[in-house]
Amino acid sequence: MDKLRTWLNLPDGPWPPDHYALIGLKPGQGSPEEIEARVLERLELLRRYQLPHPDEATEGMNLLARALDTLTDPQARKAYDRSLGLQRVTTVELPPPADDPLNVLFPGVPLLPAEPEGPAPADETPILPDVFALPDVEDEPDVDDDPEFIEEGRLELPPLPVLPAVARLETPHEARPGRPKSPKRELYAELARVRKVLRVWERARPYLTDTDRTFSRRTDSLALMGCLAELRPLLPTVCDLIASPHRPGGIVAALARQRLMFDTFRTLLPSQREALAKDFRAAHYRLAGYYDDLREEVRLKNEKDWSRLVLYPLLRYLGDHPEWLFLPLALLALAVAVVRSV
């Protein structure tokens, strides 16, 4: 309990806290989009403690899933607010008249109160007197408009010392040309890009490919939301492969970009769930195939031929021990001496 309070920054009070306090909202406040964002934010806080403290992290995830289910369902939220003693005040806004041009141009701006008809009542005490008494002021002597300038001797400054020319400093971009990208480095970067998306895709597979899954466990809905929220910023990195309107994964990408993604998922028909599962499998097949092709290409590039196995190690050894270079010369001299002696 104390660990969860520390991890989620919860205030002191009864345990378990109410759903609003759990996600950092005041009682009765928060839209469904804001509630979902708060739940995902606290889910990320719990994930870092899931391996060292699995029991406490699981308890926190269950509390978050229960709060999400209750506060995103309108009927369940009303019942929960009544259990907390909250009274909701529903205000009905009347639409403005259609023939009023001011309401059309400036909707929601209140009009100024109309002025009362008839002449305004005269003030009993006047603000300004009728006649102003000005004091007698003598005229000042005329002053020339152009003032006279007094010529003064100019101050001669000593000449500035001539500094030696300083060599122009070259920036790192000018000092050396841009380093060309290595094809091998680009290949590894492509491999890491696809692997990152493929890992999240495989985590979401049991939730999106099983069309008969009912999500009776609260943690399943929270896990699906976490996968889709983690997948959302990664989709632009693989838009050339999947998650485009005319490519596999387009339906999954549209679901991940929804604000209330799980509510949208719960309202899908069985035929729509089946189409979503097919789209997910097609995108997974393309991602996995492309990832296997990249790994095969890396393996071929790293595969050692006879030159890597024999020639390069021999040259490195001769560089470390150059005295062995005299051995073939000695053998050649010995052969020449034997031939001449025969």
Summary of the structure (lengths in Angstrom):
residues: 342
radius of gyration: 40.8
end to end distance: 99.0
largest distance: 149.4
contacts: 700
relative contact order: 0.07
helix: 56%
strand: 0%
